[in-house]
Amino acid sequence: MTDIRHIKSALISVFHKDGLEPIVAELQRLGVTIYSTGGTQKAIEAMGASVVPVESVTDYPSILGGRVKTLHPKVFGGILNRRDHEGDQAQMVEYELPNIDLVVVDLYPFESTVAGGGSETEIVEKIDIGGIALIRGAAKNYNDVVIIPSMDDYGTLLEVLKRDGTTTLDERKTLAARGFRVSSHYDTMIHAHLSDTSLESGKVDTLNLSVPEARALRYGENPHQLGQYFGDLDGLLKPLHGKALSYNNLLDVDAAVQLMEEFQNDSPTFAILKHNNACGCATRPTLAEAYADALAGDPTSAFGGVLIANRPIDLNTANLIHVLFCEVVIAPGFDKDAFAVLSQKKNRILLERQPGALPKATVRSALNGYLIQERDNDMEAIDTWTCTTEADRPESTADLLFALKLVKHTKSNTVVFAKNGQLLASGTGQTSRVDA
């Protein structure tokens, strides 16, 4: 028996109606029967397509303010029946169930409602029940049914419809895997919100990580290793120019961003990092001066490094940077003229730091598990310090605080030497505390 299936009927239930019109047009062209309900039905009908209301199939209205619409045996029987199973097909006839070959879902926006500061009532109402059930049901029966679990898959569906609505078993299985990924992530986000499992609560008993956005890297730490990045990098850093970030770039950028968090409220500060450690850093009245003195701390190690500033890059600073070969430049912004200078090197990566806090915890693999800890956001209050060796000098206190910010982000064992707001030297990663 062939594994090719033809789409002859579709159930559409989506929260966002964007992007539906070309899909509906293709379904009409193919003569596909469309089932829908509520706002989705109205939107499709407004596009000029005829819709069979789900209520006319189930003989039951939408109830409980829309909480129960598609949860009915006549709907799920149409999705879950096995087309080549004699018993299933006998019951399809007995109970007058319509086959449903395609299920299109866009879930209630639970995650964005939480992120947007919605009330608990609003958040709870955005927990999708019927949509999740539709995704899981259609994905389970991928042998016969096509599942489109999110708007991200509309492009795939359009390709299928434009070739007359036929799919292979492999295609349906791939979409089924997508469906379970979408539903798994959705449930993980709900669990994270409803469970007080933050580190601060002391109740972390299960580590659930669901990070759907993945990007392939050129390679891992070394060229013979595969590498991937999972996460919403653009939420913190907007790429403006240059080649794609590598595995090692990302480690350096992470170290740079964490370091510069310490100087966000300081005067213009510039840091240069290499292998996740600062090899230069300075705070000065102007950014150009800060860069020049950061570079002076170790101009040799700065070659090929990652540069970061706590102020937008101006033209004077850009002209100084342009002389140096560097992999990445990070700043809250780039003046138009500064960007024109720095973007002359086609591979130089320019990243704009976006407003937003870093994650509250750090996670890393260890042996057959994971280590998780609170991010170290503490900094000693200098007003509690007592000078015990000589007369207290404000400039010494300022230098101690500057050095403390740096040593906190330098690999142990280490000693940092700083004076007048400039990193002079650091003994990094020493196995001996004495030799450091």
ABEGO torsion letter per residue (X at the ends): XBABBBBABBBBBBABABGAAAAAAAAAAAGBBBBBBEAAAAAAAAAGBBBBBAAAAAGBBBBGGGABAABBAAAAAAAABBAABAAAAAAAAAAGBBBBABBBBBBBBAAAAAAAGBBAAAAAAABBAAAAAAAAAAAAAAAABBBBABAAAAAAAAAAAAAGGBBBAAAAAAAAAAAAAAAAAAAAAAAAAABBABAAAGABABBBBBBABBBBBABBABAABBBBBBEBAAAABBBABEBBBBAAAAAAAAAAAAAAAAAAABBBBBBBBBGGBBABBBBBABAAAAAAAAAAABAAAABGBBBBBABBBBAAAAAAAAABBBABBBBAEBBAAAAAAAAABAABBBBBBBBEBBBABBBBBBEABBBBBBBBABBBBAAABBBAABBBBAAAAAAAAAAAAAAAABBOBBBBBBBGGBBABBBBGBABAAAX
